Amino acid sequence: MENLAGFAPLILLLVVSYFMIFRPQAQQHKQRKELLSSLRVGDKIRTTGGVYGSIEKIKEDELTVQVADNVRIRLARFGVESVIKEKK
């Protein structure tokens, strides 16, 4: 019984680290996956490099993004950081 009590702090540390580190990280990963799968033509986005634009074409894991008049860039889907919600 005494040997088992010696493991209690280790077990407590593992439980706390699960709720403080691993679970939030898994939730963030799930949210990012949902964001990337919900991209649609016409969405206004910000890339991980800080470039703003709107999606013109989606081809599997590649996007064509218009960043200015007559300026388009090809971008990997995972390069999208966020979708910009316009305020009304």
N, C-alpha and C positions, 0 to 999 in steps of 0.2 A: 504494500500500500504506500509506503514511504517513497519507493522508486517512482510510482505513478505521480505522486505529488511533485516530484522534481521536474516532471515534464509539463506541468500546468502552465508555467510562464511561457514556455515555447509554444504550446498550443494556443494560448491567449494571443501571443504575438502573431501567429499565423492567421487567426480569425480576424484580428484587427487589421492586418495588412490586406486581407481579402476585401474587406469593406472600405478601406481607405484608398487602395491602389488598384487592384485588379478589376473590381466590379465597375467603378467609374470609367476605367479605360475601355472595358468591353462595351459599355453604353455609348461612349463617344465613337467607338469604331462602328457600332450599329447605326448611329445617327448619320455618320459620314457615308456609309454604304447606301442608306436610304436617300440621302441628298444626291449622290452621284447617279443613282438609278432613276431618280425622278426628274432629271434634266430634260427640258423640252425646247424645241425651236422657239425663239423669241424671248427666252429667259435672259434677263440681264444678270451678268455674273462678274465676280472678281476672281482673278487667278491667284495662285500662290505667289506669283511674282508681283502682284499689285496692279495688274493691268485690268481695266474695266472694259466690258464690251457686251455684245448681245449675240446669242447663239444663232447662226444661220443654217447650219447643217449638222446632223449627227450621223456618224457612220461608225457603228460598233463602239470602239473605245477612242475614237478620234472626233474632235469637234472642229468646225470652222466658225471662228468668232470674228465679228466685225467690230473693230476697235475705233474706226473713224471712217469718214466718207472714202470709199474706194480703197480701204485698207482692211485686209482680212488676214488672220493668222490661223494656222493649224495648231491644235492644242490637244494633248492627251487628256482624256476625261478626268484622270486623277489630278490634273493640274488646276482643277476648279476648287477654289477655297470656299466660296459661298455664293448663294443666289441673292441678288439685291432686291429687296422689297421696296417698291416705290410708294411713297406716302401720298395720300390723296388729299 
